[in-house]
Amino acid sequence: MKVTHEIAAYTATGEPVFLFKVVNGTGAYVEFTNWGARWITAAVPDTNGYLTNVIVGYDTLEEYLSDTYYMGATIGRFANRIANASFVIDDITYQLETNDGCNTNHGGTTGFDQKLWQWEELPNGVRFILTSPDGEGGYPGNLDVVVDYCWDEYNELTVSYFGKADKTTYLNMTNHAYFNLSGIREKVTSHLLNIPTGRMLDTTPAFIPTGKIIPVANTPFDFTHCKQIGQELYSGNRQLRNNRGYNHCYVLKEHPSCDMLQAACLCEPVSKRRLTVTTDLPGVLLYTAGYYKLPDTAVCLETQFFPDTPSHSHFPSCLLTPGRAYNQRTIYKFDIDDREVYS
């Protein structure tokens, strides 16, 4: 395994922004930057062994400094939305930054994606380190977080999230990589997707969960059997219209546990590249990039605690108390799907 880094850009205040490259023995590699602790490249082979980057992003690192789409970013303090940009802990109401109407999304305007993280090289990857001070974005507690990206010889990337705080607070981290397994900037409608759960969160047109967990059977949201993303994407379904495509959280488990479950399997039939996502987190947010400048040209599979968890006591809790560690893990495995028939 070879790990290298170089200065590839500078912030507006002159701080260096680093590009990290991790190459395994087969030549497949991943790249990261400490701006937003972002995953920006995954160059993996197709069925003929040809390496192509399958993460959608920018051509230069400088462009990530003005990114508004969370491309490849580590999201925090809270992935996705919190209704009315507020929550209550111990009878104290905390008002958060609003950046999505009256709600907050992805940690607000001072989220982790807009931070220059400290870093350390690991033998097979990179560790990113950040301190978020008490009150930042409206959240209570001084919060220390770490994200480890570890690449192996089998083209598996393990992303581990750690956190600790000195006050009770909420923490919900994810990665916002945009995948297109063809390696070409074309629509992902022909990609085949399997999400092996029959339940998802019901949401309002503002993407806020109603609190209901609903079945996906006999709806366009059913991916329990592998099907093309585009099969019902343009079906005229009201929720798909309101959300500009898929932007929905699927329920993997209703109670927190350390069990690793398959969250999704994504395949591209021409290159035969396959991505399998497993996680110990309770949900996966399927987003087909409807708000990206090139809609439907990528798909995000954001493993996370459920959106708006603080408003719903029956959702798996991501309340972090002093003395308790936040410790979550997601694995992205790239390989070849050599089936002759897709079903």
Rosetta blueprint (number, residue, H / E / L):
1 M L
2 K E
3 V E
4 T E
5 H E
6 E E
7 I E
8 A E
9 A E
10 Y E
11 T L
12 A L
13 T L
14 G L
15 E L
16 P E
17 V E
18 F E
19 L E
20 F E
21 K E
22 V E
23 V E
24 N L
25 G L
26 T L
27 G L
28 A L
29 Y E
30 V E
31 E E
32 F E
33 T E
34 N L
35 W E
36 G L
37 A L
38 R E
39 W E
40 I E
41 T E
42 A E
43 A E
44 V E
45 P E
46 D L
47 T L
48 N L
49 G L
50 Y L
51 L E
52 T E
53 N E
54 V L
55 I E
56 V L
57 G L
58 Y L
59 D L
60 T L
61 L H
62 E H
63 E H
64 Y H
65 L L
66 S L
67 D L
68 T L
69 Y L
70 Y L
71 M L
72 G L
73 A L
74 T E
75 I E
76 G L
77 R L
78 F E
79 A L
80 N L
81 R E
82 I E
83 A H
84 N H
85 A H
86 S E
87 F E
88 V E
89 I E
90 D L
91 D L
92 I E
93 T E
94 Y E
95 Q E
96 L L
97 E L
98 T L
99 N L
100 D E
101 G L
102 C L
103 N E
104 T E
105 N E
106 H L
107 G L
108 G H
109 T H
110 T H
111 G L
112 F H
113 D H
114 Q H
115 K L
116 L E
117 W L
118 Q E
119 W E
120 E E
121 E E
122 L E
123 P L
124 N L
125 G E
126 V E
127 R E
128 F E
129 I E
130 L E
131 T E
132 S E
133 P L
134 D L
135 G L
136 E H
137 G H
138 G H
139 Y L
140 P L
141 G L
142 N L
143 L E
144 D E
145 V E
146 V E
147 V E
148 D E
149 Y E
150 C E
151 W E
152 D L
153 E L
154 Y L
155 N L
156 E E
157 L E
158 T E
159 V E
160 S E
161 Y E
162 F E
163 G E
164 K E
165 A E
166 D L
167 K L
168 T L
169 T E
170 Y E
171 L L
172 N E
173 M L
174 T E
175 N E
176 H L
177 A L
178 Y L
179 F E
180 N L
181 L L
182 S L
183 G L
184 I L
185 R L
186 E L
187 K L
188 V L
189 T L
190 S L
191 H L
192 L E
193 L E
194 N E
195 I L
196 P L
197 T L
198 G L
199 R E
200 M E
201 L E
202 D E
203 T E
204 T L
205 P L
206 A L
207 F L
208 I L
209 P E
210 T E
211 G E
212 K E
213 I E
214 I E
215 P E
216 V L
217 A L
218 N L
219 T L
220 P L
221 F L
222 D L
223 F L
224 T L
225 H L
226 C L
227 K E
228 Q E
229 I H
230 G H
231 Q H
232 E L
233 L L
234 Y L
235 S L
236 G L
237 N L
238 R H
239 Q H
240 L H
241 R H
242 N H
243 N L
244 R L
245 G L
246 Y L
247 N E
248 H E
249 C E
250 Y E
251 V E
252 L L
253 K L
254 E L
255 H L
256 P L
257 S L
258 C L
259 D L
260 M L
261 L E
262 Q E
263 A E
264 A E
265 C E
266 L E
267 C E
268 E L
269 P L
270 V L
271 S L
272 K L
273 R E
274 R E
275 L E
276 T E
277 V E
278 T E
279 T E
280 D L
281 L L
282 P L
283 G E
284 V E
285 L E
286 L E
287 Y E
288 T L
289 A L
290 G L
291 Y L
292 Y L
293 K L
294 L L
295 P L
296 D L
297 T L
298 A L
299 V E
300 C E
301 L E
302 E E
303 T E
304 Q E
305 F L
306 F L
307 P L
308 D L
309 T H
310 P H
311 S H
312 H L
313 S L
314 H L
315 F L
316 P L
317 S L
318 C L
319 L E
320 L E
321 T L
322 P L
323 G L
324 R L
325 A L
326 Y E
327 N E
328 Q E
329 R E
330 T E
331 I E
332 Y E
333 K E
334 F E
335 D E
336 I E
337 D L
338 D L
339 R L
340 E L
341 V L
342 Y L
343 S L
